[in-house]
Amino acid sequence: MRKLLSISFFLCLAAVLLSSCKKNKEVSLDDSFTLYPDSLELYIQERFEQGLTLLCSTDLEHWDTIKQFYSDRKYKPLWWAGLTGDSAHWEDWNKTIEHSISHGLHPRYYYSSVIGHYRDNLSQIGTADSAYRILAELEILSTHANIDLYKDLAKGRTHPKDIYGYTYMLPLNRHEDLNWKKFIKSNKKLRLMDQYHRDDTVYNYLRELLVHYQAEVLREKQQPIDFSEYPKISPGDTVRIIPLVVKKLKKMMEPDSSILTIQEDSVYNDSLVAVIKRLQEKYQLASDGIMGFKTYKIINSASQEKINQIKANLERERWFSRPDPTDAPFIYVNLPEYRVYLYYKDSVKNMAVCIGKNLPDNYDELVMRYTDSGWLHKLPKDMETPQISARVSMVVINPTWTVPKSIIKNEMYWQMRRDPTYLSRNHYEVYLGDSLLDSEAIDWSRFKPNNIPYRIVQTPGTHNALGKVKYIFWNAFDIFMHDTPQKSKFKLPQRAVSHGCVRLEDPLLFGEFVMQSSRKYDGDDFRIMMGFEPLDKDRLKDYDPEDSTATIQAQDTLYKIRLHKPIPIYMDYRTIYFDKDGKASFCYDIYDQNKYILRRLDEM
């Protein structure tokens, strides 16, 4: 069957060549043979029947789509002029692919080098048959590249589930209006590319930032500073690389123009310490003036590093864009910024949060080491707060806290063994089933840390690890938002300190916000339950008719309030964010997630 197809194919080709010599815009190569666009149609059809065998060995994602597209147009080539030497048409195609750079993508993702190489060397191909076969494959690759670019621009080149797996549960941008046929046929592709996200303010801010740092890269020639000899540099130290640090910070204008007044001296003096503290504070590190791994990383983050950070955040924005403020009320958490935003119908308020602890910097190395040795159970527990969307549906005032088995095993077991009063002193109760036991009478040495048969519960109150209130939203990770007795943690610039849940700096404000979705209670009801005076002073008379000046006492009654209309919450991870005027701030990549996006972008 294949031989019969081949014979009939070339008989048909010969007829087409004879009939089309005068009516087509032919292309002569080296005066040895002439090519015709109508003749190419048969070779394009053959490529779809036999597959690409010359230029591309990988499976094309849009193969079936492209095959149907060419079948509908009788396999007529779309890129003939550009591929066969017309510089104007080729420049249009090339500009489209090159324009991907301004969106944080790269021309090599779209076969630009392969297509350009064979297109430029087409005249060196020895026979018409070989030239047609290569042109047919270039035609298909050119169409696929444009579709790929348009799709990547709209939805992202990567898929978050391929990078984060089940820990990414934010809704993906839908883009139902993706009209790739209009795009590949348009002679205004650059405008279509730029207009696709025209209403996405964050996306356009990121693109402007990208242009700025791409220009900076052309001006920079500095190499990273080698800090390997210095695990840390403390105030007062004399270190030979201090002048290099000052010089580099001046080049970067970091943290601000005050760096220009610092002398390039080898002593880590008070003036430079003050500058480094401002640098650390700017990037949400502990502003202690001690330079270590994280500060070194900031100092060495030249423009190219910032470009990589922008690329990762552009890809995130293509995956998921935060809802429009008109969709309020909703809650948005930016994890590396350590901040939650409350979107009201007419305003936005925000507060600091604490998030889950980050894995150690050498975690990837530990995975390899423990995998090879068979000791994977030694890996540190992953406490990083995931990226999810959910709906806050319940408020629990004066909650109890059932201690997770992992915390009993890793943090409490040895204290319980050493001190029989540890649990009772810290307001913990021990249950076997529903029966309350005397914790001081239990011999904890009888049990292994990972085999405790009891349930340990902390009683309600200000001592409780969850504080006075928690906010519940269903999710696969059993995390929630809550108050905390550890208020000092909110003074830290880097607040990855929890076991995965999100701690709120101002749980009262948060509660007043969510009460707008309760039919039974309002914000003042919530304040009273929490032990605070209502904002409406008339409510005091209802609360205590005998004494309108009475101080409302904190209550220890457990309340569960179901919201009649759960409020959407989004926990996102953006290492660049913008204020209302479009000024950019770069966050420290606390969970080291940018590298996974960048790696996946280049792998595909």
Residue pairs with C-beta under 8 A, 6 or more apart in sequence:
5 49
9 42
9 46
12 42
13 39
13 42
16 36
16 38
16 39
16 41
16 42
17 36
17 39
20 36
20 38
20 39
21 34
21 36
23 38
24 36
24 37
24 38
25 37
25 81
26 34
26 35
26 36
27 34
27 35
27 36
27 84
27 85
28 34
28 35
29 35
29 122
29 123
29 125
29 131
30 123
30 124
33 127
33 128
33 131
34 128
35 84
35 128
35 131
35 132
35 135
37 76
37 77
37 80
39 132
40 77
40 80
40 132
40 135
40 136
40 139
41 74
41 75
41 76
41 77
42 75
43 132
43 133
43 135
43 136
44 70
44 75
44 77
44 136
44 139
44 140
45 70
45 75
46 133
46 136
47 133
47 136
47 137
47 140
48 67
48 70
48 71
48 75
48 140
52 60
52 137
52 140
52 141
54 133
54 134
54 137
55 114
55 118
55 134
55 137
55 138
55 141
56 111
56 114
56 137
56 141
60 66
60 140
60 144
61 144
61 148
62 144
62 147
62 148
62 151
63 144
65 147
66 140
66 143
66 144
66 147
69 143
69 181
70 76
70 140
70 143
77 83
77 135
77 139
78 139
78 142
78 143
78 184
78 185
79 89
79 93
79 138
79 139
79 142
79 143
80 135
80 139
81 89
81 90
82 89
82 90
82 92
82 93
82 119
82 142
83 90
83 115
83 119
83 122
83 135
83 138
83 139
83 142
84 122
84 135
85 122
90 119
92 187
92 189
93 142
94 112
94 116
95 190
96 146
96 149
96 189
96 190
96 193
97 107
97 110
97 112
97 145
97 149
98 107
98 112
99 189
99 190
99 193
100 106
100 107
100 109
100 110
100 149
100 152
100 153
101 107
101 214
102 207
102 210
102 211
103 153
103 193
103 207
103 314
104 206
104 207
104 210
104 310
104 311
104 314
104 315
105 149
105 152
105 153
105 157
105 601
106 601
106 602
107 113
109 148
109 149
109 152
109 157
109 601
109 604
110 145
110 146
110 148
110 149
111 141
111 142
111 144
111 145
112 145
114 141
115 138
115 141
115 142
115 145
118 134
118 138
119 138
122 131
122 134
122 135
125 131
125 134
143 184
146 180
146 183
146 184
146 189
147 180
147 183
147 184
149 193
150 178
150 180
150 183
150 184
150 193
151 178
151 180
152 318
153 193
153 196
153 197
153 318
154 173
154 175
154 178
154 196
154 318
155 172
155 173
155 175
155 178
155 318
155 319
156 315
156 318
156 319
157 315
157 318
157 601
157 604
158 315
158 597
158 600
158 601
158 604
160 168
160 170
160 172
160 319
160 320
160 387
161 168
162 600
163 596
163 597
163 600
164 386
164 387
164 593
164 596
166 476
167 384
167 386
167 387
167 477
168 386
168 387
168 388
169 386
169 387
169 388
169 389
169 475
169 476
170 319
170 320
170 387
170 388
170 389
170 570
170 571
170 572
171 320
171 389
172 319
172 320
173 318
173 319
173 320
173 321
182 192
183 189
183 192
186 192
197 203
197 204
197 317
198 204
200 317
200 321
201 578
201 582
202 317
202 321
202 322
202 578
203 314
203 317
203 318
203 321
205 578
205 582
205 584
206 310
206 313
206 314
206 317
206 576
207 314
208 582
209 310
209 576
209 584
210 307
210 310
210 311
210 314
213 303
213 304
213 306
213 307
213 310
214 303
214 307
216 303
216 306
217 302
217 303
217 304
217 307
220 251
220 302
220 303
220 304
222 248
222 251
222 302
224 300
224 302
225 241
225 244
225 245
225 248
225 296
225 299
225 300
226 241
227 241
227 296
227 300
230 239
230 241
230 291
231 292
232 290
232 291
232 292
233 239
233 242
233 268
233 290
233 291
233 292
234 268
234 289
234 290
234 291
235 268
235 269
235 270
235 273
235 289
235 290
236 267
236 268
236 269
237 267
237 268
238 266
238 267
238 268
239 266
239 268
240 266
242 264
242 265
242 266
242 267
242 268
242 272
243 264
243 265
243 266
245 272
245 291
245 299
246 259
246 262
246 263
246 264
246 265
246 272
247 264
248 299
248 300
249 255
249 259
249 262
249 275
249 279
249 299
250 259
250 260
250 262
252 302
253 259
253 260
254 279
254 282
254 298
254 299
255 275
255 278
255 279
255 281
255 282
256 278
258 275
258 278
259 275
261 271
262 271
262 272
262 275
263 271
268 291
273 289
274 289
276 289
276 291
276 295
277 287
277 288
277 289
278 287
279 295
279 298
279 299
280 286
280 287
280 288
280 289
280 295
280 298
280 493
281 287
281 493
282 585
283 298
283 586
283 587
283 588
284 336
284 337
284 338
284 493
284 494
284 587
284 588
285 294
285 295
285 298
285 493
285 494
285 588
286 492
286 493
286 494
287 493
291 299
293 361
294 588
298 588
301 309
306 586
308 594
308 598
309 575
309 576
309 586
309 589
309 594
310 576
311 597
311 598
311 601
312 575
312 593
312 594
312 597
312 598
313 574
313 575
313 576
315 597
315 601
316 572
316 573
316 574
316 597
320 570
320 572
322 332
322 570
322 572
323 330
323 332
323 343
323 568
323 570
325 343
325 348
327 343
327 568
328 343
328 344
328 345
329 342
329 343
329 344
329 345
329 513
329 516
329 517
329 567
330 343
330 567
330 568
330 569
330 570
331 340
331 341
331 342
331 343
331 392
331 513
331 567
331 568
331 569
331 570
332 340
332 341
332 343
332 569
332 570
332 572
333 339
333 340
333 341
333 353
333 502
333 569
333 570
333 571
333 572
334 341
334 572
334 573
334 574
334 577
334 587
335 355
335 385
335 387
335 571
335 572
335 573
335 590
335 591
336 573
336 574
336 575
336 587
336 588
336 589
336 590
336 591
337 574
337 577
337 585
337 587
338 352
338 353
338 354
338 355
338 494
338 495
338 496
339 350
339 351
339 352
339 353
340 350
340 351
340 353
340 481
340 502
340 504
340 510
341 348
341 349
341 350
342 348
342 349
342 350
342 351
342 509
342 510
342 513
344 513
349 509
349 513
351 504
351 505
351 506
351 509
351 510
352 490
352 495
352 505
353 481
353 495
353 502
353 503
353 504
353 505
354 484
354 489
354 490
354 495
354 496
354 497
354 498
354 502
354 503
355 384
355 385
355 495
355 496
355 497
355 498
355 502
356 383
356 384
356 385
356 479
356 496
356 498
356 499
356 500
356 501
357 383
357 384
357 496
357 497
357 498
357 499
358 384
358 496
358 590
358 591
358 592
359 380
359 382
359 383
359 384
359 591
359 592
360 366
360 380
361 592
363 379
363 380
366 379
366 380
367 376
367 379
370 376
370 378
370 379
381 406
381 410
383 498
383 499
383 500
384 496
384 500
384 591
385 479
385 498
385 500
385 501
385 502
385 571
386 475
386 477
386 479
386 500
386 571
387 571
387 572
387 573
388 475
388 476
388 477
388 570
388 571
389 568
389 569
389 570
389 571
390 473
390 474
390 475
390 568
390 569
391 473
391 474
391 566
391 567
391 568
391 569
392 471
392 472
392 473
392 481
392 514
392 563
392 566
392 567
392 569
393 472
393 473
393 474
393 562
393 563
393 566
394 471
394 472
394 560
394 561
394 562
394 563
395 469
395 470
395 471
395 472
395 511
395 514
395 515
395 518
395 526
395 559
395 560
395 561
395 563
396 469
396 470
396 471
396 472
396 558
396 559
396 560
396 561
397 468
397 469
397 526
397 529
397 530
397 555
397 557
397 558
397 559
397 560
397 561
398 460
398 461
398 468
398 469
398 555
398 556
398 557
398 558
398 559
399 460
399 464
399 466
399 469
399 470
399 482
399 558
400 457
400 458
400 459
400 460
400 464
400 558
401 457
401 458
401 464
401 465
401 466
402 455
402 456
402 457
403 412
403 428
403 456
403 457
403 458
404 499
405 450
405 452
406 499
407 499
408 449
408 452
408 456
409 449
409 450
409 452
410 449
412 422
412 456
413 444
413 449
413 452
415 422
416 422
416 423
416 439
416 444
417 444
417 445
420 439
420 440
421 440
423 429
423 430
423 439
423 440
423 456
424 439
424 440
426 458
426 463
427 458
427 459
427 461
427 463
427 464
428 439
428 456
428 457
428 458
428 459
429 436
429 439
429 456
429 457
429 458
429 459
430 436
430 437
430 438
430 439
430 442
430 454
430 455
430 456
430 457
431 437
431 454
431 455
431 456
431 457
432 453
432 454
432 455
437 454
442 454
447 453
458 464
458 465
460 556
460 558
461 556
462 468
462 485
462 554
463 485
464 485
465 484
465 485
466 482
466 483
466 484
467 482
467 483
467 484
467 485
467 503
467 507
468 483
468 507
468 530
468 531
468 554
469 482
469 483
469 507
469 511
469 530
470 480
470 481
470 482
470 483
471 480
471 481
471 482
471 510
471 511
471 514
472 480
473 480
473 481
473 566
473 569
477 500
479 500
479 501
479 502
480 501
480 502
481 501
481 502
481 503
481 504
481 510
482 501
482 502
482 503
482 504
482 507
483 503
483 504
483 507
484 503
484 504
486 497
486 503
489 495
489 497
489 503
490 505
494 588
494 590
496 590
496 591
497 503
502 571
504 510
508 526
508 527
508 530
508 532
511 523
511 526
511 527
511 530
512 523
512 526
512 527
514 563
514 567
515 521
515 522
515 523
515 525
515 526
515 561
516 522
516 523
517 563
517 564
517 565
517 566
517 567
518 561
518 562
518 563
518 564
519 564
520 561
521 529
521 561
523 535
524 534
524 535
524 536
524 539
525 534
526 561
527 533
527 534
527 535
528 534
528 539
528 543
528 552
529 555
529 557
529 559
530 554
531 552
531 553
531 554
531 555
532 552
533 540
533 551
533 552
534 540
534 543
540 548
540 549
540 550
540 552
541 548
543 550
543 552
544 550
544 552
573 591
573 593
574 587
575 586
575 587
575 588
575 589
575 593
575 594
576 584
576 585
576 586
576 587
577 584
577 585
577 587
578 584
578 585
579 585
